[in-house]
Amino acid sequence: MINKSIQTYLKNHKIFLDRSILEYLNRLSAPKEIKDIMSYAVLGGGKRIRPFLLAETAKLYGVSSKVYKYPCMAVELAHCFSLVYDDLPCMDDDDLRRGKATVHKVFNEANALLGGASLLVYSFNLLSLDSFKINIKDKVKIISNFSQVTGAAGVLAGQYLDLLAENKNFKLTMNKFKEIQKKKTSLLIAFSTLTGAILGKANKKEQNEIYEIGLLMGSLFQIQDDILDVEGNEKEMGKKVKKDKELNKATIIRIKDINYAKKEVKRIGFKIKNKLLAINKNTEKLITLTDFLMQRTS
């Protein structure tokens, strides 16, 4: 049974983050329609799991929301960029995302490309602002990490490999699945947890542990997503379900079966919670989030 408190925490963080994103989108000097596309793609649906992880990790070390809000916004903008592109007709060709029509359906394909790219570029701008007041060495490190996980070594590579794996002649092994899942999902989530630790001046050992937790969180999130594509409800999910098999997607279910996937969710969740308990901080909220990710139905 899902803990109601985590839903409240997520809701409150979403209100805070959406308010911040809207403020900075309004500051952007751009054609109105580009700004409308960006707002449509980001605001509204979504749980803000990635920025929530970043914020909660930063809060373990007493970091203020005035500081962590910048990378939180950047992460969400970059994530939404990936969703806009993922939904395009030349990619997964989806009509529904977060319970509403996909960006290219509302604004046309060319504008979706421009709006999506604008989100990614603006996410870097947010990290470079003078008002994001942190040590310059840490800022450069965060921006460098961000470029790795959002670019050709991360999310974009994951999307490329994901499309490649749809080919009927592509032999999907567990190692190949893990590589696709890591690049497409886990790296951005691990960036979120690691950035919180960097902001909090965590020592190198703790940074490494928190990064590993992020990678595991990403794996857990993706496998649960694969399960929900089979068993989920379209209305609850806010997107089309039962598409992975039809498109021959690179899922763990394609290699094994759904029972194996469910066992993996439990195994990874248990591992994450043990790692969180080993950190000498109050990680209760992150443990509750782990349970939520294991049980989520949307």
C-alpha atoms as an extended CHARMM CRD file, in Angstrom:
* protein
*
       298  EXT
         1         1  MET       CA              0.0000000000        0.0000000000        0.0000000000  PROA      1               0.0000000000
         2         2  ILE       CA              1.3790000000        3.4100000000       -1.0210000000  PROA      2               0.0000000000
         3         3  ASN       CA              2.2860000000        5.7470000000        1.8400000000  PROA      3               0.0000000000
         4         4  LYS       CA              0.0600000000        8.8230000000        1.5110000000  PROA      4               0.0000000000
         5         5  SER       CA              2.7710000000       11.0930000000        2.9550000000  PROA      5               0.0000000000
         6         6  ILE       CA              5.0640000000       10.6110000000       -0.0630000000  PROA      6               0.0000000000
         7         7  GLN       CA              2.2620000000       11.7300000000       -2.3680000000  PROA      7               0.0000000000
         8         8  THR       CA              1.9240000000       14.9050000000       -0.2930000000  PROA      8               0.0000000000
         9         9  TYR       CA              5.6980000000       15.5020000000       -0.4110000000  PROA      9               0.0000000000
        10        10  LEU       CA              5.7080000000       15.0340000000       -4.1870000000  PROA      10              0.0000000000
        11        11  LYS       CA              2.7030000000       17.3210000000       -4.6380000000  PROA      11              0.0000000000
        12        12  ASN       CA              4.2380000000       20.1110000000       -2.5310000000  PROA      12              0.0000000000
        13        13  HSD       CA              7.5630000000       19.8470000000       -4.3290000000  PROA      13              0.0000000000
        14        14  LYS       CA              5.7840000000       19.9390000000       -7.6960000000  PROA      14              0.0000000000
        15        15  ILE       CA              3.9710000000       23.1610000000       -6.7130000000  PROA      15              0.0000000000
        16        16  PHE       CA              7.2820000000       24.7410000000       -5.6370000000  PROA      16              0.0000000000
        17        17  LEU       CA              9.1290000000       23.6010000000       -8.7710000000  PROA      17              0.0000000000
        18        18  ASP       CA              6.3880000000       24.5040000000      -11.2560000000  PROA      18              0.0000000000
        19        19  ARG       CA              6.1750000000       27.9860000000       -9.7570000000  PROA      19              0.0000000000
        20        20  SER       CA              9.9420000000       28.3900000000      -10.2200000000  PROA      20              0.0000000000
        21        21  ILE       CA              9.8770000000       27.0340000000      -13.7870000000  PROA      21              0.0000000000
        22        22  LEU       CA              7.0060000000       29.3360000000      -14.7710000000  PROA      22              0.0000000000
        23        23  GLU       CA              8.8770000000       32.3340000000      -13.3240000000  PROA      23              0.0000000000
        24        24  TYR       CA             11.9880000000       31.5770000000      -15.3920000000  PROA      24              0.0000000000
        25        25  LEU       CA             10.0870000000       30.7130000000      -18.5650000000  PROA      25              0.0000000000
        26        26  ASN       CA              8.3710000000       34.1010000000      -18.2870000000  PROA      26              0.0000000000
        27        27  ARG       CA             11.7980000000       35.7590000000      -18.1460000000  PROA      27              0.0000000000
        28        28  LEU       CA             12.8860000000       34.1140000000      -21.3920000000  PROA      28              0.0000000000
        29        29  SER       CA             13.1270000000       36.3940000000      -24.4260000000  PROA      29              0.0000000000
        30        30  ALA       CA             11.6370000000       34.2110000000      -27.1500000000  PROA      30              0.0000000000
        31        31  PRO       CA              8.6910000000       34.1220000000      -29.5860000000  PROA      31              0.0000000000
        32        32  LYS       CA              5.4270000000       33.5800000000      -27.7300000000  PROA      32              0.0000000000
        33        33  GLU       CA              4.6810000000       30.2580000000      -29.4230000000  PROA      33              0.0000000000
        34        34  ILE       CA              8.0950000000       28.8310000000      -28.4890000000  PROA      34              0.0000000000
        35        35  LYS       CA              7.4260000000       29.7820000000      -24.8660000000  PROA      35              0.0000000000
        36        36  ASP       CA              3.9210000000       28.3030000000      -25.1130000000  PROA      36              0.0000000000
        37        37  ILE       CA              5.3860000000       25.0170000000      -26.3980000000  PROA      37              0.0000000000
        38        38  MET       CA              7.9440000000       24.9360000000      -23.5840000000  PROA      38              0.0000000000
        39        39  SER       CA              5.2860000000       25.6270000000      -20.9500000000  PROA      39              0.0000000000
        40        40  TYR       CA              2.9160000000       23.0380000000      -22.4230000000  PROA      40              0.0000000000
        41        41  ALA       CA              5.6600000000       20.3950000000      -22.4430000000  PROA      41              0.0000000000
        42        42  VAL       CA              6.7510000000       20.9980000000      -18.8460000000  PROA      42              0.0000000000
        43        43  LEU       CA              3.8390000000       22.2940000000      -16.7780000000  PROA      43              0.0000000000
        44        44  GLY       CA              0.7660000000       20.2890000000      -15.8680000000  PROA      44              0.0000000000
        45        45  GLY       CA              1.2980000000       16.5280000000      -15.6070000000  PROA      45              0.0000000000
        46        46  GLY       CA              4.2250000000       14.5620000000      -14.2500000000  PROA      46              0.0000000000
        47        47  LYS       CA              5.4150000000       13.7750000000      -10.7250000000  PROA      47              0.0000000000
        48        48  ARG       CA              8.8190000000       15.5430000000      -10.8670000000  PROA      48              0.0000000000
        49        49  ILE       CA             10.5750000000       12.4190000000       -9.5310000000  PROA      49              0.0000000000
        50        50  ARG       CA             14.0350000000       13.4500000000      -10.7890000000  PROA      50              0.0000000000
        51        51  PRO       CA             14.0600000000       16.9550000000       -9.2770000000  PROA      51              0.0000000000
        52        52  PHE       CA             12.4360000000       15.5770000000       -6.1080000000  PROA      52              0.0000000000
        53        53  LEU       CA             15.3480000000       13.1430000000       -5.7360000000  PROA      53              0.0000000000
        54        54  LEU       CA             17.8030000000       15.9840000000       -6.2760000000  PROA      54              0.0000000000
        55        55  ALA       CA             16.0840000000       18.2200000000       -3.7310000000  PROA      55              0.0000000000
        56        56  GLU       CA             15.7520000000       15.5170000000       -1.0800000000  PROA      56              0.0000000000
        57        57  THR       CA             19.3980000000       14.4630000000       -1.4720000000  PROA      57              0.0000000000
        58        58  ALA       CA             20.5020000000       18.1020000000       -1.1860000000  PROA      58              0.0000000000
        59        59  LYS       CA             18.3240000000       18.5380000000        1.9050000000  PROA      59              0.0000000000
        60        60  LEU       CA             20.1670000000       15.6780000000        3.6320000000  PROA      60              0.0000000000
        61        61  TYR       CA             23.0850000000       18.1150000000        3.7960000000  PROA      61              0.0000000000
        62        62  GLY       CA             21.0850000000       21.2190000000        4.6940000000  PROA      62              0.0000000000
        63        63  VAL       CA             21.1540000000       22.8180000000        1.2290000000  PROA      63              0.0000000000
        64        64  SER       CA             18.6120000000       25.6360000000        0.7530000000  PROA      64              0.0000000000
        65        65  SER       CA             15.8430000000       25.5590000000       -1.8790000000  PROA      65              0.0000000000
        66        66  LYS       CA             17.2810000000       28.8650000000       -3.1550000000  PROA      66              0.0000000000
        67        67  VAL       CA             20.2670000000       26.8240000000       -4.3190000000  PROA      67              0.0000000000
        68        68  TYR       CA             18.8910000000       23.4300000000       -5.3460000000  PROA      68              0.0000000000
        69        69  LYS       CA             15.9840000000       24.8870000000       -7.3310000000  PROA      69              0.0000000000
        70        70  TYR       CA             18.2920000000       25.6690000000      -10.2970000000  PROA      70              0.0000000000
        71        71  PRO       CA             19.4980000000       22.1260000000      -11.0210000000  PROA      71              0.0000000000
        72        72  CYS       CA             15.9900000000       20.8680000000      -10.1730000000  PROA      72              0.0000000000
        73        73  MET       CA             14.5480000000       23.0760000000      -12.9230000000  PROA      73              0.0000000000
        74        74  ALA       CA             17.3190000000       22.0810000000      -15.3340000000  PROA      74              0.0000000000
        75        75  VAL       CA             16.7210000000       18.3640000000      -14.7670000000  PROA      75              0.0000000000
        76        76  GLU       CA             12.9720000000       18.6620000000      -15.3470000000  PROA      76              0.0000000000
        77        77  LEU       CA             13.4150000000       20.7560000000      -18.5030000000  PROA      77              0.0000000000
        78        78  ALA       CA             15.9170000000       18.2610000000      -19.9160000000  PROA      78              0.0000000000
        79        79  HSD       CA             13.6450000000       15.3370000000      -19.0190000000  PROA      79              0.0000000000
        80        80  CYS       CA             10.6910000000       17.0240000000      -20.7460000000  PROA      80              0.0000000000
        81        81  PHE       CA             12.8640000000       17.6790000000      -23.8080000000  PROA      81              0.0000000000
        82        82  SER       CA             13.4950000000       13.9200000000      -23.9930000000  PROA      82              0.0000000000
        83        83  LEU       CA              9.7520000000       13.2000000000      -23.7220000000  PROA      83              0.0000000000
        84        84  VAL       CA              8.8980000000       15.6540000000      -26.5380000000  PROA      84              0.0000000000
        85        85  TYR       CA             11.4410000000       13.9650000000      -28.8140000000  PROA      85              0.0000000000
        86        86  ASP       CA             10.5250000000       10.4430000000      -27.6650000000  PROA      86              0.0000000000
        87        87  ASP       CA              6.8930000000       11.0610000000      -28.7150000000  PROA      87              0.0000000000
        88        88  LEU       CA              7.6870000000       12.3330000000      -32.2340000000  PROA      88              0.0000000000
        89        89  PRO       CA              6.3760000000       10.4000000000      -35.2660000000  PROA      89              0.0000000000
        90        90  CYS       CA              9.9660000000        9.5460000000      -36.2770000000  PROA      90              0.0000000000
        91        91  MET       CA             10.5960000000        8.0560000000      -32.8110000000  PROA      91              0.0000000000
        92        92  ASP       CA              7.7990000000        6.3080000000      -30.8390000000  PROA      92              0.0000000000
        93        93  ASP       CA              4.9320000000        8.1790000000      -32.5360000000  PROA      93              0.0000000000
        94        94  ASP       CA              2.7780000000        8.7570000000      -29.4470000000  PROA      94              0.0000000000
        95        95  ASP       CA             -0.3940000000       10.8530000000      -29.2570000000  PROA      95              0.0000000000
        96        96  LEU       CA             -0.7360000000       10.9890000000      -25.4710000000  PROA      96              0.0000000000
        97        97  ARG       CA              1.6570000000       12.0440000000      -22.7120000000  PROA      97              0.0000000000
        98        98  ARG       CA              0.9090000000       12.8750000000      -19.0660000000  PROA      98              0.0000000000
        99        99  GLY       CA             -2.8060000000       12.6530000000      -19.8090000000  PROA      99              0.0000000000
       100       100  LYS       CA             -2.8780000000       15.1780000000      -22.6520000000  PROA      100             0.0000000000
       101       101  ALA       CA             -2.0790000000       15.3820000000      -26.3600000000  PROA      101             0.0000000000
       102       102  THR       CA              1.6280000000       15.1910000000      -27.1620000000  PROA      102             0.0000000000
       103       103  VAL       CA              3.4510000000       18.3810000000      -28.1550000000  PROA      103             0.0000000000
       104       104  HSD       CA              3.6960000000       17.6060000000      -31.8790000000  PROA      104             0.0000000000
       105       105  LYS       CA             -0.0480000000       16.8940000000      -31.9730000000  PROA      105             0.0000000000
       106       106  VAL       CA             -0.8510000000       20.3390000000      -30.5570000000  PROA      106             0.0000000000
       107       107  PHE       CA              1.8830000000       22.5130000000      -32.1120000000  PROA      107             0.0000000000
       108       108  ASN       CA              2.9940000000       20.4160000000      -35.1680000000  PROA      108             0.0000000000
       109       109  GLU       CA              6.1910000000       18.4160000000      -35.6080000000  PROA      109             0.0000000000
       110       110  ALA       CA              8.5360000000       21.2610000000      -36.5950000000  PROA      110             0.0000000000
       111       111  ASN       CA              7.4990000000       23.3510000000      -33.6010000000  PROA      111             0.0000000000
       112       112  ALA       CA              7.8580000000       20.3290000000      -31.3050000000  PROA      112             0.0000000000
       113       113  LEU       CA             11.4760000000       19.9700000000      -32.4650000000  PROA      113             0.0000000000
       114       114  LEU       CA             12.1450000000       23.6630000000      -31.8550000000  PROA      114             0.0000000000
       115       115  GLY       CA             10.3670000000       23.7410000000      -28.4980000000  PROA      115             0.0000000000
       116       116  GLY       CA             12.0940000000       20.5710000000      -27.3070000000  PROA      116             0.0000000000
       117       117  ALA       CA             15.5270000000       21.8880000000      -28.2810000000  PROA      117             0.0000000000
       118       118  SER       CA             14.6990000000       25.1760000000      -26.5370000000  PROA      118             0.0000000000
       119       119  LEU       CA             14.0040000000       23.2800000000      -23.3120000000  PROA      119             0.0000000000
       120       120  LEU       CA             17.3600000000       21.5190000000      -23.4210000000  PROA      120             0.0000000000
       121       121  VAL       CA             19.3330000000       24.6770000000      -24.1830000000  PROA      121             0.0000000000
       122       122  TYR       CA             17.5060000000       26.6750000000      -21.5050000000  PROA      122             0.0000000000
       123       123  SER       CA             18.2690000000       23.9770000000      -18.9360000000  PROA      123             0.0000000000
       124       124  PHE       CA             21.9900000000       24.7300000000      -19.3840000000  PROA      124             0.0000000000
       125       125  ASN       CA             21.3110000000       28.4580000000      -19.1140000000  PROA      125             0.0000000000
       126       126  LEU       CA             19.6410000000       27.9120000000      -15.7210000000  PROA      126             0.0000000000
       127       127  LEU       CA             22.7510000000       26.1420000000      -14.4220000000  PROA      127             0.0000000000
       128       128  SER       CA             25.0030000000       28.9810000000      -15.5840000000  PROA      128             0.0000000000
       129       129  LEU       CA             23.0850000000       31.8240000000      -13.8930000000  PROA      129             0.0000000000
       130       130  ASP       CA             24.9280000000       34.0060000000      -11.3820000000  PROA      130             0.0000000000
       131       131  SER       CA             21.9430000000       33.6230000000       -9.0540000000  PROA      131             0.0000000000
       132       132  PHE       CA             22.7900000000       29.8940000000       -8.8070000000  PROA      132             0.0000000000
       133       133  LYS       CA             25.2580000000       30.7190000000       -6.0550000000  PROA      133             0.0000000000
       134       134  ILE       CA             27.6810000000       27.8380000000       -5.5520000000  PROA      134             0.0000000000
       135       135  ASN       CA             31.4150000000       27.3110000000       -5.7810000000  PROA      135             0.0000000000
       136       136  ILE       CA             32.5070000000       27.8090000000       -9.4170000000  PROA      136             0.0000000000
       137       137  LYS       CA             34.4010000000       24.4950000000       -9.4410000000  PROA      137             0.0000000000
       138       138  ASP       CA             31.2410000000       22.6610000000       -8.3560000000  PROA      138             0.0000000000
       139       139  LYS       CA             29.1660000000       24.5700000000      -10.9140000000  PROA      139             0.0000000000
       140       140  VAL       CA             31.4970000000       23.5750000000      -13.7690000000  PROA      140             0.0000000000
       141       141  LYS       CA             31.4560000000       19.9540000000      -12.5170000000  PROA      141             0.0000000000
       142       142  ILE       CA             27.6360000000       19.8970000000      -12.4460000000  PROA      142             0.0000000000
       143       143  ILE       CA             27.3600000000       21.4240000000      -15.9410000000  PROA      143             0.0000000000
       144       144  SER       CA             29.9570000000       18.9670000000      -17.2860000000  PROA      144             0.0000000000
       145       145  ASN       CA             28.0890000000       16.0140000000      -15.7280000000  PROA      145             0.0000000000
       146       146  PHE       CA             24.8140000000       17.3690000000      -17.1280000000  PROA      146             0.0000000000
       147       147  SER       CA             26.2170000000       17.5620000000      -20.6630000000  PROA      147             0.0000000000
       148       148  GLN       CA             27.3530000000       13.9250000000      -20.3860000000  PROA      148             0.0000000000
       149       149  VAL       CA             24.0030000000       12.5450000000      -19.2370000000  PROA      149             0.0000000000
       150       150  THR       CA             21.8070000000       14.5870000000      -21.6130000000  PROA      150             0.0000000000
       151       151  GLY       CA             23.9730000000       14.3090000000      -24.7380000000  PROA      151             0.0000000000
       152       152  ALA       CA             25.3800000000       11.7110000000      -27.1070000000  PROA      152             0.0000000000
       153       153  ALA       CA             26.8640000000        9.6910000000      -24.2250000000  PROA      153             0.0000000000
       154       154  GLY       CA             23.5860000000        9.6490000000      -22.2850000000  PROA      154             0.0000000000
       155       155  VAL       CA             19.9100000000       10.2500000000      -23.0860000000  PROA      155             0.0000000000
       156       156  LEU       CA             20.4400000000       10.7250000000      -26.8400000000  PROA      156             0.0000000000
       157       157  ALA       CA             22.5080000000        7.5520000000      -27.0640000000  PROA      157             0.0000000000
       158       158  GLY       CA             19.8390000000        5.7340000000      -25.0750000000  PROA      158             0.0000000000
       159       159  GLN       CA             17.1570000000        6.8400000000      -27.5180000000  PROA      159             0.0000000000
       160       160  TYR       CA             19.3070000000        5.7870000000      -30.4850000000  PROA      160             0.0000000000
       161       161  LEU       CA             19.9810000000        2.3370000000      -29.0030000000  PROA      161             0.0000000000
       162       162  ASP       CA             16.3230000000        1.9610000000      -28.0030000000  PROA      162             0.0000000000
       163       163  LEU       CA             15.2340000000        2.5350000000      -31.6140000000  PROA      163             0.0000000000
       164       164  LEU       CA             17.9630000000        0.2230000000      -32.8930000000  PROA      164             0.0000000000
       165       165  ALA       CA             16.7420000000       -2.5700000000      -30.6100000000  PROA      165             0.0000000000
       166       166  GLU       CA             13.2590000000       -2.4560000000      -32.1950000000  PROA      166             0.0000000000
       167       167  ASN       CA             14.6740000000       -4.2390000000      -35.2500000000  PROA      167             0.0000000000
       168       168  LYS       CA             13.4540000000       -7.8470000000      -35.3480000000  PROA      168             0.0000000000
       169       169  ASN       CA             16.9970000000       -9.0130000000      -36.1160000000  PROA      169             0.0000000000
       170       170  PHE       CA             18.4620000000       -7.2580000000      -33.0560000000  PROA      170             0.0000000000
       171       171  LYS       CA             19.4880000000       -9.8330000000      -30.4500000000  PROA      171             0.0000000000
       172       172  LEU       CA             18.6420000000       -8.2530000000      -27.1090000000  PROA      172             0.0000000000
       173       173  THR       CA             20.8250000000       -9.5830000000      -24.2990000000  PROA      173             0.0000000000
       174       174  MET       CA             20.6670000000       -8.6160000000      -20.6240000000  PROA      174             0.0000000000
       175       175  ASN       CA             23.8730000000       -6.5740000000      -20.9970000000  PROA      175             0.0000000000
       176       176  LYS       CA             22.4750000000       -4.6770000000      -23.9890000000  PROA      176             0.0000000000
       177       177  PHE       CA             19.2020000000       -4.0590000000      -22.1440000000  PROA      177             0.0000000000
       178       178  LYS       CA             21.1040000000       -2.6970000000      -19.1360000000  PROA      178             0.0000000000
       179       179  GLU       CA             23.1450000000       -0.3740000000      -21.3400000000  PROA      179             0.0000000000
       180       180  ILE       CA             20.0310000000        1.0400000000      -23.0530000000  PROA      180             0.0000000000
       181       181  GLN       CA             18.1470000000        1.4240000000      -19.7740000000  PROA      181             0.0000000000
       182       182  LYS       CA             21.1500000000        3.0660000000      -18.0870000000  PROA      182             0.0000000000
       183       183  LYS       CA             21.6610000000        5.6590000000      -20.8190000000  PROA      183             0.0000000000
       184       184  LYS       CA             17.9940000000        6.3670000000      -21.4770000000  PROA      184             0.0000000000
       185       185  THR       CA             16.7780000000        6.5240000000      -17.8680000000  PROA      185             0.0000000000
       186       186  SER       CA             19.2690000000        5.8730000000      -15.0770000000  PROA      186             0.0000000000
       187       187  LEU       CA             22.0030000000        8.4040000000      -15.8730000000  PROA      187             0.0000000000
       188       188  LEU       CA             19.7310000000       11.4510000000      -15.5060000000  PROA      188             0.0000000000
       189       189  ILE       CA             18.3150000000       10.0690000000      -12.2500000000  PROA      189             0.0000000000
       190       190  ALA       CA             21.8380000000        9.3490000000      -10.9570000000  PROA      190             0.0000000000
       191       191  PHE       CA             22.8540000000       12.8810000000      -11.9930000000  PROA      191             0.0000000000
       192       192  SER       CA             20.0090000000       14.1490000000       -9.7970000000  PROA      192             0.0000000000
       193       193  THR       CA             21.1210000000       12.2900000000       -6.6680000000  PROA      193             0.0000000000
       194       194  LEU       CA             24.8130000000       13.0500000000       -7.2680000000  PROA      194             0.0000000000
       195       195  THR       CA             24.1330000000       16.7640000000       -7.7980000000  PROA      195             0.0000000000
       196       196  GLY       CA             22.3290000000       16.9280000000       -4.4560000000  PROA      196             0.0000000000
       197       197  ALA       CA             25.4070000000       15.3940000000       -2.8290000000  PROA      197             0.0000000000
       198       198  ILE       CA             27.7660000000       17.7870000000       -4.6410000000  PROA      198             0.0000000000
       199       199  LEU       CA             25.7040000000       20.7810000000       -3.5180000000  PROA      199             0.0000000000
       200       200  GLY       CA             25.8760000000       19.4420000000        0.0300000000  PROA      200             0.0000000000
       201       201  LYS       CA             29.6640000000       19.0270000000       -0.0660000000  PROA      201             0.0000000000
       202       202  ALA       CA             29.3860000000       15.2980000000        0.6260000000  PROA      202             0.0000000000
       203       203  ASN       CA             32.6880000000       13.4660000000        0.7280000000  PROA      203             0.0000000000
       204       204  LYS       CA             33.8050000000       11.4290000000       -2.2830000000  PROA      204             0.0000000000
       205       205  LYS       CA             32.7760000000        8.1110000000       -0.7480000000  PROA      205             0.0000000000
       206       206  GLU       CA             29.2470000000        9.3580000000       -0.0490000000  PROA      206             0.0000000000
       207       207  GLN       CA             29.0140000000       10.9240000000       -3.5160000000  PROA      207             0.0000000000
       208       208  ASN       CA             29.8750000000        7.5510000000       -5.0640000000  PROA      208             0.0000000000
       209       209  GLU       CA             27.3090000000        5.7570000000       -2.8930000000  PROA      209             0.0000000000
       210       210  ILE       CA             24.6020000000        8.2950000000       -3.6950000000  PROA      210             0.0000000000
       211       211  TYR       CA             25.4130000000        8.0700000000       -7.4110000000  PROA      211             0.0000000000
       212       212  GLU       CA             25.0350000000        4.2660000000       -7.2410000000  PROA      212             0.0000000000
       213       213  ILE       CA             21.6890000000        4.7060000000       -5.4750000000  PROA      213             0.0000000000
       214       214  GLY       CA             20.6050000000        6.9750000000       -8.3500000000  PROA      214             0.0000000000
       215       215  LEU       CA             21.5650000000        4.3570000000      -10.9330000000  PROA      215             0.0000000000
       216       216  LEU       CA             19.5710000000        1.7290000000       -9.0260000000  PROA      216             0.0000000000
       217       217  MET       CA             16.6040000000        4.1210000000       -8.7220000000  PROA      217             0.0000000000
       218       218  GLY       CA             16.7100000000        4.5450000000      -12.5090000000  PROA      218             0.0000000000
       219       219  SER       CA             16.7340000000        0.7960000000      -13.0570000000  PROA      219             0.0000000000
       220       220  LEU       CA             13.8380000000        0.3350000000      -10.6360000000  PROA      220             0.0000000000
       221       221  PHE       CA             11.8600000000        3.1290000000      -12.3050000000  PROA      221             0.0000000000
       222       222  GLN       CA             12.3550000000        1.7180000000      -15.8110000000  PROA      222             0.0000000000
       223       223  ILE       CA             11.5110000000       -1.8920000000      -14.9590000000  PROA      223             0.0000000000
       224       224  GLN       CA              8.3420000000       -0.7930000000      -13.1640000000  PROA      224             0.0000000000
       225       225  ASP       CA              7.5050000000        1.2680000000      -16.2650000000  PROA      225             0.0000000000
       226       226  ASP       CA              7.9280000000       -1.8680000000      -18.4050000000  PROA      226             0.0000000000
       227       227  ILE       CA              5.5700000000       -3.7710000000      -16.0940000000  PROA      227             0.0000000000
       228       228  LEU       CA              2.9950000000       -0.9740000000      -16.2050000000  PROA      228             0.0000000000
       229       229  ASP       CA              3.0420000000       -0.9940000000      -20.0090000000  PROA      229             0.0000000000
       230       230  VAL       CA              1.7060000000       -4.5760000000      -19.7660000000  PROA      230             0.0000000000
       231       231  GLU       CA             -0.5760000000       -4.2710000000      -16.7410000000  PROA      231             0.0000000000
       232       232  GLY       CA             -1.2110000000       -0.5290000000      -16.4100000000  PROA      232             0.0000000000
       233       233  ASN       CA             -4.3130000000        1.5080000000      -17.0980000000  PROA      233             0.0000000000
       234       234  GLU       CA             -4.0940000000        4.1000000000      -19.9030000000  PROA      234             0.0000000000
       235       235  LYS       CA             -6.1690000000        6.6600000000      -17.9970000000  PROA      235             0.0000000000
       236       236  GLU       CA             -4.0510000000        6.2910000000      -14.8660000000  PROA      236             0.0000000000
       237       237  MET       CA             -0.7710000000        6.1960000000      -16.7800000000  PROA      237             0.0000000000
       238       238  GLY       CA             -1.6640000000        9.2180000000      -18.9000000000  PROA      238             0.0000000000
       239       239  LYS       CA             -0.1830000000        7.5530000000      -21.9740000000  PROA      239             0.0000000000
       240       240  LYS       CA             -0.8490000000        4.6270000000      -24.2750000000  PROA      240             0.0000000000
       241       241  VAL       CA             -0.1190000000        1.1980000000      -22.7770000000  PROA      241             0.0000000000
       242       242  LYS       CA              0.6850000000       -2.2100000000      -24.3110000000  PROA      242             0.0000000000
       243       243  LYS       CA              2.9750000000       -0.5740000000      -26.8850000000  PROA      243             0.0000000000
       244       244  ASP       CA              6.3140000000       -2.1310000000      -25.9070000000  PROA      244             0.0000000000
       245       245  LYS       CA              5.5820000000       -5.5810000000      -27.3410000000  PROA      245             0.0000000000
       246       246  GLU       CA              3.9740000000       -4.0830000000      -30.4390000000  PROA      246             0.0000000000
       247       247  LEU       CA              7.0760000000       -1.9520000000      -31.1090000000  PROA      247             0.0000000000
       248       248  ASN       CA              9.4870000000       -4.7050000000      -29.9830000000  PROA      248             0.0000000000
       249       249  LYS       CA             10.9420000000       -2.4220000000      -27.3140000000  PROA      249             0.0000000000
       250       250  ALA       CA             14.0860000000       -3.2590000000      -25.3380000000  PROA      250             0.0000000000
       251       251  THR       CA             12.4800000000       -4.2780000000      -22.0470000000  PROA      251             0.0000000000
       252       252  ILE       CA             13.4600000000       -6.8410000000      -19.4310000000  PROA      252             0.0000000000
       253       253  ILE       CA             10.1370000000       -8.5760000000      -20.1440000000  PROA      253             0.0000000000
       254       254  ARG       CA             11.2350000000       -9.1710000000      -23.7610000000  PROA      254             0.0000000000
       255       255  ILE       CA             14.3110000000      -11.0640000000      -22.4850000000  PROA      255             0.0000000000
       256       256  LYS       CA             12.7460000000      -12.8530000000      -19.5150000000  PROA      256             0.0000000000
       257       257  ASP       CA              9.0770000000      -12.4580000000      -18.4860000000  PROA      257             0.0000000000
       258       258  ILE       CA              6.8800000000      -10.2650000000      -16.3220000000  PROA      258             0.0000000000
       259       259  ASN       CA              7.3630000000      -12.3980000000      -13.1820000000  PROA      259             0.0000000000
       260       260  TYR       CA             11.1270000000      -11.9840000000      -13.4790000000  PROA      260             0.0000000000
       261       261  ALA       CA             10.6180000000       -8.2210000000      -13.8730000000  PROA      261             0.0000000000
       262       262  LYS       CA              8.5120000000       -8.0820000000      -10.6960000000  PROA      262             0.0000000000
       263       263  LYS       CA             11.1890000000       -9.9890000000       -8.7630000000  PROA      263             0.0000000000
       264       264  GLU       CA             13.7950000000       -7.5260000000      -10.0410000000  PROA      264             0.0000000000
       265       265  VAL       CA             11.7280000000       -4.5900000000       -8.7690000000  PROA      265             0.0000000000
       266       266  LYS       CA             11.7000000000       -6.1600000000       -5.2910000000  PROA      266             0.0000000000
       267       267  ARG       CA             15.3980000000       -7.0620000000       -5.3980000000  PROA      267             0.0000000000
       268       268  ILE       CA             16.5260000000       -3.6170000000       -6.5660000000  PROA      268             0.0000000000
       269       269  GLY       CA             14.1810000000       -1.8320000000       -4.1570000000  PROA      269             0.0000000000
       270       270  PHE       CA             15.5690000000       -3.8410000000       -1.2350000000  PROA      270             0.0000000000
       271       271  LYS       CA             19.1240000000       -3.0120000000       -2.3280000000  PROA      271             0.0000000000
       272       272  ILE       CA             18.3540000000        0.7300000000       -2.5760000000  PROA      272             0.0000000000
       273       273  LYS       CA             16.7810000000        0.8120000000        0.8880000000  PROA      273             0.0000000000
       274       274  ASN       CA             19.7700000000       -0.9750000000        2.4330000000  PROA      274             0.0000000000
       275       275  LYS       CA             22.1480000000        1.5130000000        0.8120000000  PROA      275             0.0000000000
       276       276  LEU       CA             20.0540000000        4.4450000000        2.0620000000  PROA      276             0.0000000000
       277       277  LEU       CA             20.0390000000        3.0280000000        5.6020000000  PROA      277             0.0000000000
       278       278  ALA       CA             23.8560000000        2.8130000000        5.4690000000  PROA      278             0.0000000000
       279       279  ILE       CA             24.1560000000        6.5880000000        4.9090000000  PROA      279             0.0000000000
       280       280  ASN       CA             24.6020000000        8.4630000000        8.1760000000  PROA      280             0.0000000000
       281       281  LYS       CA             21.6970000000       10.8290000000        7.4410000000  PROA      281             0.0000000000
       282       282  ASN       CA             17.9070000000       10.8470000000        7.8440000000  PROA      282             0.0000000000
       283       283  THR       CA             17.0220000000        9.0850000000        4.5760000000  PROA      283             0.0000000000
       284       284  GLU       CA             13.4800000000        8.1240000000        5.6350000000  PROA      284             0.0000000000
       285       285  LYS       CA             11.8400000000       10.2030000000        2.8980000000  PROA      285             0.0000000000
       286       286  LEU       CA             14.0190000000        8.6310000000        0.1900000000  PROA      286             0.0000000000
       287       287  ILE       CA             13.2190000000        5.1590000000        1.5500000000  PROA      287             0.0000000000
       288       288  THR       CA              9.5020000000        6.0070000000        1.3790000000  PROA      288             0.0000000000
       289       289  LEU       CA             10.0070000000        7.2270000000       -2.1960000000  PROA      289             0.0000000000
       290       290  THR       CA             11.6520000000        3.8940000000       -3.0510000000  PROA      290             0.0000000000
       291       291  ASP       CA              8.5780000000        2.0430000000       -1.7900000000  PROA      291             0.0000000000
       292       292  PHE       CA              6.4160000000        4.4070000000       -3.8460000000  PROA      292             0.0000000000
       293       293  LEU       CA              8.4310000000        3.7040000000       -7.0230000000  PROA      293             0.0000000000
       294       294  MET       CA              8.1020000000       -0.0400000000       -6.4050000000  PROA      294             0.0000000000
       295       295  GLN       CA              4.3210000000        0.1860000000       -6.0220000000  PROA      295             0.0000000000
       296       296  ARG       CA              3.4110000000        2.9930000000       -8.3900000000  PROA      296             0.0000000000
       297       297  THR       CA              0.5840000000        2.4410000000      -10.8590000000  PROA      297             0.0000000000
       298       298  SER       CA              1.1700000000        5.5290000000      -13.0320000000  PROA      298             0.0000000000
